[in-house]
Amino acid sequence: MGTTGVVVPAAGRGTRLGSRQNKIWVEIHGRSILGWTLAALDTHPEIDHIVVAGAPDELERLLLAAGCFPKLAGVVPGGNSRAESVRNGLRALPAGCELALVHDAARPAVSHALISRVLAEVRRSGAAVPALPVADTLKRGDSCGAIEATVARANLWAAQTPQGARLQLLLDACEELGDRIADCTDESSILEAVGTPVRLVEGEESNRKITRRSDIDAVAAVLGTNVNERGFHPAVCRTGFGYDVHALAADRPLWLGGVNIPHPFGLAGHSDADVVLHAVCDALLGAAGLGDIGLLFPDTDAANRGRPSIEFLTEVNRLLVAAGWSVVNVDVALLAEEPRIGPYRQRMVDAISGCLGIHGAQVNVKATTAERMGFVGRREGIACWAIATISGAS
Ligand code: MG
């Protein structure tokens, strides 16, 4: 079974909102429009990867905003048109991705039910678009503002996102259209242009695209009352603290921050005794109010004997994600008289951020000696403190 990825074109400008900046940065209930959109996608159980396609001059800001979502697979530069941005995003989805959704960054109130409905139709027929029947009478005007004609509204639908298709169908259509893709205003029109049938599924009134000021109030009302379905309250940030200490012992491998460091002494303990990962686990569990590492992985359980602590961190991250939390950052302070940590610092950052599915810039590891004082200074043990900030859940 292949995975499912979603591309979020996020290069829009806020001209109609009267704001000079990209409208995705406008805050609703203390969280950016983009943040709401990504949270809805990231917490959907059938979505595996998210790629954001943004304006080239905003990539760094996008990475900072999106990096805390565990499913983020990349932030890529968009093109000159929406369709070109989408094409760049589709090409950046990880290998093995079979189904693709494209969702406007400016539709933050998308519901999980709607995403599921689109994916079900994509599995059934290959391509689907959520839409609502047009309720207003439609007029075609001339350049002077006079009515030229009334357009029959029977069988007319207003298309929304997420639009979905088998990824290969979309990639093939992009390939076939080449430069003509710039004329396509949404993903279904890319497929229509090459004759691929696309099914309509029922959209949602609340899944409104933020274009004007009045849209913000309408969407804010939805996000404010509909928090339970999304599993979190607006813009909640929590902090947790972790501390651990292990004794140094001969004939043990030394594991610190998920990295095996060649050293005559290792740390004594039931698992691999990785004092850094234990402190990080406790900081994350503390922030989420989920207990501590001793509770989850008791040393009375033989199954935990000699276990790599990176597995503990993987499990802790899984619990956090299941509870609707995203890791914002982790900061580590390691206290060891020896060995020198500097040469291994980056690998620890990579191991921790890789395990948590976040960007390396969200993990910081620093180390100091104890100036020969106390148990650390006497080389009897190694101590570690960690602090973690998480966001999103209630
Ligand atoms: Mg420990």
Residues whose N, C-alpha, C, O or C-beta is under 5 A from the ligand:
A	BS01	MG	D244 H278
